[in-house]
């Protein structure tokens, strides 16, 4: 997986070496086959970039600090080798997810059937030029050791926080789907990243290294939100299924657990806890996401959500196995009238 670097002022090097452009041509019915996927394995593998350069991931520093002492219990030699100095990772570890409901256990099981030739090819592509391929990534037992190392990393460092991460990713997918319905594909693509745009029936992604290439996306294009990319990513090889990994909305609140002050007027009508929940729902969220962000149980949050929905202040939308809540038009008017749109920290939510 190759990183598309964030925008910056051009330098002399940029003039000499123009950005490569990856193009996906949405031919025929593929124009209507832009889909979304969420991959726990992608997130796990891409998070290894923070081991090499934690300063690139300031929003994740609370998690990085908390989990770093656990690295001594892991196969750090293998896990560190999976990320090259360019922060590339092997494509077969970041395969296109089949849906927003993909489970880590399913993805890990599929790794066992990856052909040895594919492993060698993708590892070599991760370490181009003069950078040598680490010895730990070579040999017949390399794949088995990768799978074991990733499973241990998941269980020890990732699984406890995955519900919180997944909630942010699912909320973004819902938002993008609404963008497509209301404003069309071109608007949605333009909002993904300043390096992604739609030109006619072709989606263009600018990258910082390598040759330009174009391929038809006749089987559709999958968009994958990720908390562990710097801007946008595409596969290193044009032979991989058309995929764009991008940054989701709401990521800045991922590790927040502190509260937002509410307007006294609104709190006087609804109570401080329900008023606080309405403020937090500026973007769609599940009860699990809200509970994790507030540090309380989903049961406590659900009681308030049911009351707000019964009053016509929330709209509930089922997305796969989750229910996402968003503010209704009435709630938006109420918040605007009360002046309760200020940012800050949010009070804890207790059961009514």
Number of C-alpha atoms within 10 A of each C-alpha: 26 24 23 25 17 14 11 6 5 9 9 7 8 11 9 8 12 15 18 16 20 22 23 24 23 24 16 14 12 17 17 12 16 17 17 23 20 25 24 26 23 25 21 22 20 23 21 20 24 19 17 14 11 16 11 14 17 11 17 19 15 11 14 17 11 10 13 11 9 12 14 8 10 17 16 14 12 20 21 14 18 25 24 20 13 13 19 22 27 25 23 19 22 21 18 24 21 14 15 21 17 15 14 18 11 11 19 17 11 10 17 11 9 13 11 13 9 13 20 17 14 18 24 17 19 24 21 13 8 6 12 10 17 15 10 16 21 14 10 9 11 16 21 11 16 19 17 15 17 19 19 14 22 19 10 15 19 19 16 11 14 14 14 19 21 22 22 25 26 26 22 22 23 18 16 22 15 13 17 15 10 11 10 12 20 17 15 21 21 14 14 21 19 14 19 25 21 19 11 9 14 19 22 18 23 25 23 16 15 14 11 13 12 14 16 17 24 17 16 21 24 22 21 25 28 29 26 23 24 16 21 25 23 22 24 18 15 15 8 14 19 23 25 23 30 23 20 24 19 17 18 13 12 19 17 16 17 14 19 19 18 29 18 15 16 19 17 11 10 16 14 21 19 23 27 24 24 25 22 22 16 14 17 24 25 26 22 22 23 23 20 21 20 22 15 17 16 17 14 15 24 17 15 22 21 14 15 21 16 11 11 14 20 23 18 17 15 11 15 11 8 15 15 24 23 21 24 17 13 13 20 18 13 14 21 11 12 15 14 22 18 12 12 10 15 22 17 18 21 16 13 11
